Amino acid sequence: MGSMVFTVMVAISQMELDIRRERITVSVSERRAAGRTWAGGVSSSRTVRS
């Protein structure tokens, strides 16, 4: 009985991981297509002046 509960919990965890990974992949693709950056970071194409 315990191993069945563990198997079900692992399956649910894996499903949640797959959903999260898919959402992140779609979001990254959309942001790249729109030319947006993440979290206000400096883009690598900019030069930093000191």
Phi and psi in degrees as a GROMACS rama.xvg file:
@    title "Ramachandran Plot"
@    xaxis  label "Phi"
@    yaxis  label "Psi"
@TYPE xy
-64.0566  -38.063  GLY-2
-69.8742  -30.7241  SER-3
-67.6104  -43.0692  MET-4
-62.3684  -42.9593  VAL-5
-61.7009  -43.1563  PHE-6
-62.6886  -42.0444  THR-7
-65.4523  -43.292  VAL-8
-62.4913  -41.1833  MET-9
-64.9786  -40.5337  VAL-10
-63.6716  -42.0368  ALA-11
-65.9722  -41.9966  ILE-12
-61.5764  -43.2094  SER-13
-64.8508  -38.7539  GLN-14
-63.9163  -43.5838  MET-15
-63.3089  -40.2973  GLU-16
-62.466  -43.6705  LEU-17
-63.2786  -41.3535  ASP-18
-64.5612  -45.1752  ILE-19
-61.4804  -44.2774  ARG-20
-62.1612  -41.0462  ARG-21
-64.9821  -43.6793  GLU-22
-61.3217  -41.8011  ARG-23
-66.7012  -42.7263  ILE-24
-61.3234  -43.6865  THR-25
-64.8838  -43.6628  VAL-26
-62.3285  -44.4289  SER-27
-62.6976  -42.8605  VAL-28
-61.8158  -43.7978  SER-29
-65.0698  -42.6211  GLU-30
-66.2589  -39.8345  ARG-31
-64.0463  -42.5342  ARG-32
-63.2598  -34.1563  ALA-33
-84.7955  -7.73827  ALA-34
75.255  22.4178  GLY-35
-92.0058  156.999  ARG-36
-105.538  177.32  THR-37
-108.737  135.972  TRP-38
53.4523  29.5701  ALA-39
70.1797  14.5242  GLY-40
-69.4639  159.998  GLY-41
-80.4587  131.531  VAL-42
-68.6343  150.618  SER-43
-71.1046  -13.8604  SER-44
-83.2598  -12.1876  SER-45
-84.588  149.002  ARG-46
-101.303  141.294  THR-47
-98.1859  126.173  VAL-48
-98.1857  135.515  ARG-49
